[in-house]
Amino acid sequence: MIFDVTAFGAKGDGQALDTDAINAAISAAKKAGGGVVSLPEGRYLSFSIRLAGGVTLRLEDGCVLVAADPARHGGTYDPPEDNPHDLYQDFGHSHWRNSLIWGEDLEDVAVEGPGRIDGEGLTREGPGSRWRRQAGEFPLSMVGLSAEAMAELVPERAAMIGQGNKSIALKRCRRVRLSGFSLFQGGHFAVLATGCEDLLIENLLVDTNRDGLDIDGCTRVRIAGCRVNTPNDDAIVLKASMALGEALPTQDVEITGCHVSGFDPGTVLDGTLGREQRISPDQDRVTGRIKIGTESNGDFRRISIRDCVLERSRGLALETVDGGTIEDVDIEDVRLVEMTSAPLFLRLGARLRGPEGTRPGALRRVSVRNLRGEDAFADLPVILAGLPGHPIEDVRLENLTLSFLGGAGEAGVEPPELEDAYPEPRMFGDPPAWGLWARHVRGLAIEGLALSGNPDARTPVRIEGEDLTGEPFRKR
């Protein structure tokens, strides 16, 4: 059955609040045993929309669902629910109901296009974690920011009541489909899925002002054919936090046929591909990447990244610093254009933001084939950095063709270990190689590595430590 929201009183004029009408249509569909809730052409201004199992929320052609602004539209978003497990991750990861669209403990639910979500009234900011140690909470590039600037980026918790800071948030849902729509300025997360199973995200166009698609502690996930532009944060990111009170794994994930980028906000939607913004809020270059981590209390298993383009992007990052294990990652046929940081960054660290007794995890069995990077806009090499006694293990790099900006005037020094620092390629300053630097790696195999660009005083490749085994390095 189809439930047209206008039959429940929605105006779709961009002026009247349509929250109650949309939620009434969803309730009617649920009562009927399921169905499609249709938003026809129009602009629908709304606060929190509560999804229901067996219900598809369909944004028809010409529909724009607009996130209302509490300061202007006489209402509030659903309050963030109590969460006793919010110690080890920030506010945004710890709550779901303070969103434009949210669902909890649902089965067979969907949001589909071809309409648009506009997060105009959402906030992109939120408090950090309440973890006492506070080590590695922020990238080292933010050290010089003033207290006033940090307060703006990380507001107090009281300021979040009534605010919405996510476009779509899903908690412990099964058989979910997000398909076909576009999304503009999505808040802290355009999509946050936590503890979900059988999640399909396909053919989305996301052009947002912070994180794009965040997948946290989920199993059986496919992200296909998505275009995600996030100059200020990560585009597609896999996490395994403690937000649900246990270290759930993120596993059996396929990311295929996606294009991520860091163009100016809104300029992928309008087709202009703006390049005026150069720096993200963390004071490093624009982001727009595919990443595993940084929240890494749980494990990451069987991850596939294939046939993707990363443009004006910080590249690919695999980071475990909170005790989790990353293993069996297969990356193939990825093209990097206008790299703004290291094209490939593997980091096993020891921030250990987790329960007492948390120990360093593991990063192993990673295969990267046919990685091509061109037009570098940053002076960082491929970086593989483990820890003494905790090496990265069994990494195979095959057919990598990469160009680099270079530019270091000296041969470089041995960077400190920085065990508990926030993991970012920039953390090591100028590493002692301009093309590839590996430290604390056991079982590194390299077959077909072509490095070009603007070489500097450093060696092109440096592989350090007694842990190295595997095939010899051969420069093509």
N, C-alpha and C positions, 0 to 999 in steps of 0.2 A: 504494500500500500504506500501511497505517496501522501505526505502531510505538508501542505503548502503553508509556510509560516504566515502568509498574509491572511489566511483563513482564521488565524488565531490572534489577529490584531496587529501584526507587524506592518509598519508604514513604509520602511525602505526608502525614506526621504533624506537620510543623513542628519536629521534634526531630532526627531523623536527617539527615545530609547526603546529598542526592540528586544531587550533582554528577556522580559517576561513572556513575550509572545514566542520567541524561539524556544525557550525552556518548556513552555506549555506544549508546543508541537512535539518536542522530544518525549515528554511524559506521555502524550497520547499515543505515540508510536510504540513506546515501551509497553503500555497497557494493552495494545493490540497484538502484542507478540513480536513486534519488530516492524521495520519499514524504512522508508526514505523520507527524511525531513528536508524539504526543498526550499532554498532561498533563491527566488527568481531575480531577474535583473533589478538592481536598485542598490542603495547604500544603507546598510543596516548597522546602526550604532548600538553597541552592546557592551555590558560588563560580563561577568563570568557565565559561560555556557557549560552546562553539565551534561556530558555525554551519557548514553545508556546502552547496555548490551543489546545486540541485535539491531541497532539503529545506525543508519548511514546519514551523515550530515552532508548534503550535497549543495555546493556553491555553483549555481548555474551560470551560464555565459552572461556577462554583464553584471554579476553580483560582486559587490565589495563589502565584506564584513569588517567593520571598523571598530577597533578597540577604543572604548570611551575613555575620557580623561577625568579622573575624580575631581580635579581642580576646576573643571568647566562644565561637567555634565550631570551634576547632582546625584551622584551615586558612588558606589565602591565595588571593588572586586571581592570575591569571597576571601575571608581571612585565611592566612597561612595556618594549616592545621598544626596541632601540637605534634612534635616529633622528638621523642626522647633520644633519638639516635643522630642528633645534629652536631655532634662534637667535632667530627673529623672531616667535614666538608662544608663548603660555604652555604649561605642561606639559600641561594638559588637552587642548589642540588637537593636541599632538604625539605622542600615544600612543593606541592603540586596544585592545590586549589586556588592559589592566588594567580590565576592565569585567565586568559581570554576563553580558552577551551580546555576543559580537563575531564579526565575519566579515571576511575579507580576500581580495581577488581572487576573488570568487565570482560566479556567475551564477544567476539564477532562484532566489531565496531569499526567504522570507517569515516574518514573525512575525505571527500573527493571533489574534483574540479568540474568545470574549468574556470571558476571564479577566482577571486583574490581575497586574501586576508591582509588588512592594513593595521599594523600595531601602533597606530598614531598615539594612543594614550598610554602605552606601556612604558615602564622605566627599564633602562638597560643596566642599572646599577643594583647593588645589593651588598649586605655585610659579608665579611669573611667568616672563616670558621672560628669556633670558640676553643680550639686546641691550645693548651697552655704554652707549649714550647714555642709556637709561632715560627719555627725554623722553616725556611723554604716556602713561605706563604706567597711571596711575590718574586718575580724575576729580579736579578741583580741590576738590570737596566733601570729599575724604578728607584734605586737607592737615593738619587738626588732630588726626587720629587718633594715639594713642600708639604707640610702638614695640611694646609688648606686644600691642595690638589688631591691628596690621599683621602681626605674626608669627603670630597665630592665623589670620588670613585668608589669609596667603601662607606656608605652611610650607616648610621645607627639602625638597629632593628626596629625601634619604635617608628621610624620614618617609613617603614614598609607596610604598615597596617593600612589596608584599603587600597594599596597599590597593586597593579598587576605587573609581573616581570617575566612572563612567558606567554608565547602565543598558544602553544599546544603542549600540555603536560599529561603524561600517561603513567600510571603506577599500577604494577601487577596486573596488566591486561594481557589477554590472549587472543590471537588471531585478529590482528589490527592491520588496516590498510590505510595509508595516506597517499593519495594519488591525484595528480593532474593539476592542482591549483598553484597559484603563485602567492608569495608571501613577502611583504615589505616591512622593514623595521620591526623585527619580531621581539624586541626586548632582550633580556639576558639570554634566553634561549628561544630560538624560533620553534624548535621541537625538543622536548626533553622526555625520553622514555626510560623508565626505571623498573627493573625487575619484570620486564615483559617477555613474552614468548610468541614466536611466529609473527614477526613484525615485517611488513612489506612497506617500503617507502619508495615510490616510483614517480618519475617524470614531474618532480617539483621544480619550480623556479623560485629560489629563495635569495633575496637581496636585502641583507639585514645589517643592523648596527652593532651586533656583538656575535655570540655563538650561533651557528647554523643548526645542524642536526647532532644532538648529543644522545648517545646510546649508552646507558649505564646499567650494568648487571643484567643484560638481556641475552636470550638464547634463540637461535635460529632467526637471523635478521638478514634481509636482503635490501640493499639500497642501490637502485638502478636508475640510470638515465636522469639523474638530478643535476641541476645547475645551481651552485651555491656560492654566493659572493659575500665575503665577510672580511673586510679590510681590518677590522678592529679585534678579531679573535679567530678561533678555529672554525673551519667550514663543516667538516665531517669529523667527529671525534668520538672515539670509543673510550668508556670509562668503567671503573669497577670500584665504586665508593662503598662507604658504610651507611648510606642513607636509609636503608631498610633494616638496619640493625645487624646485618651479617655481610660478610665479604662474598657477595654473589659474583660468579664469573660472568664475563661477557664472552660468548663462544658461538662458533658456527655462524660467522658473519661473512657476507659477501658484499663488497662494494665494487660495482661494475658500471662502466660506461658513464661515469660522472665527470663533471667539469667544475672545479673549484677555483676561486680567484680572490684577489684583494683590490679590486677597482673601487673607486669612490662610491659611497653608499648611494643606491638608487640608479646608478649609471649602467648596470646590466639590464635592469628592467626597461630603461628608456633607450638602450642600445648605444649610448655615447661612450661607454667604457672610459670614464674619467680617470685621470692619473694625478690629480693635484695633491691628494693626501699621500704623504710619504711615511708618516710615523703613526704607529698604533698607540693606544693609551699606555702601554708598558714601555714606551720610549724607544722601542726597536722598530724596524721596518714593518710595513703592512703584512698581515698574517695570511688568511685565506687558505689554510692547508688541511691535509688529512693527517690525523694524529691518533695514536693510542696513548692514553694517560691524560693529564697528569695524575688524576685520582686513580690509584692503583692498589687498593687494599685487596681486591679480589684478583683472580687470574684472567688471562686473555688466551683463548685457545682456538685454533683453527680459523684464522682470519685470512681472507682472500681479498686482495685489492688488484683489480685488473682493468685495462683499457680505459684509463683515466687521464685527464689533462689537468695540470695544476699551473695556473697562469697568474703572474704577479703574486707569487705565493712563497711562503717560507718552506715549502717542500713537504717531505714525508718525515714524520717523527714517531718513534716508538720509545716510550718512556715508562719505566716502572721504578718508582721511588718509595712506595709505601708498603712493600712486602709481598706484592703480587708477582706472579710469574707470567711472562709473555712467551708463548711457544707456538710453533707451527704456524708461522706467518708466511704467506706466499704473495709476493708482489711481482706483477708482470705487465709489461707493455704500458708503461707510464711515461708521459711526456711532461717536462717541466719547462715553462716559458717565463722569462723575466723573473728568475729566482731572486727572492729578497733575503734569503738566509741559506743555511746549509741545505743542499738538495736532499740529503738523507742523514738523519740523526738518530742514532741508537744510544740510549742512556740507561744504564743500570745504576741507580743511586740509593742513598740511604737517608732520605728525609724522614721516613718512618712515622708519618702522621697516621697513627692508628693505636689500637689498644696496647696496654703495657705488654712488653715481651715481643712486639713486632720486630722482625729481623729482615735484612735485605732479601729480596726475592730472587728471581732468575730471569734471564732473557736468552732464549735459545731457539735453535732451528728456525732461522729466518733465511728465506731465499728471495733474492731480488734479481730479476731477469729483464733485460731490454728496458733499461731506464735511460732516457735521453733528456739532457738538460741543456738549454741554450739561453743566451742573453742574460747572464748573471748580473744582478744589481747589488750583490753583497760579496764580501771578501772571505767567505767561509767555505771550507772544504766539506766533503763527506766526513762525518765524525762518528766513530764507534768508541764509546767510553764506558767501560765497566769500572769496577772497584778492585783494589788489592784484596785477593782472597775470594772475590766474587766476580769472576770474569764473565763477559758475554760469551756464549758458546755456540759453535756450529752455525756460522753465517756464510752463506754462499752469495757472491756477487758475480753476475754473469752478464756480459755485454752491456757495460755502462759507458755511455758517451756523454761527457760533461764538459761544459765550458765555464770558466771562472773569471771573475773580475780581478782577483789578486789585489796587490797594492801595498802589502806590508813592506816596510823599508828595511827591516832587519830579518835575520835568520829565524827569529822566534825563540822563545824560552819554554821550558817545560811548565805547562799550566799546573796549578795546584789541583788536588783531587776534588775539593768542594763537595764532599759526600752528601751534605744535607741541604745544599742549595737547590732552589727551584730549577728544574731542568730546561734550559734553553741553549741552543748552539752558541749564542753570544756569551754565555757564562765563562768560556775559556779564553776570551780575548782573541788574540791572533794565535791559533794553534801552530805547531811547528811544521806544518806542511800546507801547501796551498790547494792540493787536489784531494788527498785522502789521508786522514790521521786516525789511527786505531791504537787504543791503549787498553790493556787488560782484556784481551780477547783470546779465547781458546778455540781453535778449529776454524780459522778464517780461510776460505777458499776464494780466490779471485781468478776469473777467466775472462779476459777481454775487457780491458779498461783503457779508454781513450780520454786523455785529459788535454784540454786546450784553453786558449783565452789569453790572459795577461799574467803570465808567471812572474813571481817576484823573487825576493832573496831567499825564500824558504825552499826546501826540497819539495818536489811534487807529491811524494808519497812517504809517509813515515809510519811504520808499524812497530810498536814497542812491546816489550815484556816477554818473559820466558814462557808465557801461556800460548804463544802462537804455534799452531800446527796447520796442516792442510796443504793445499797446492801452493806453489810459489807464485808470487806476483809477476805478471807479464803485462807490460805496457804495449798497447796495440798502436 
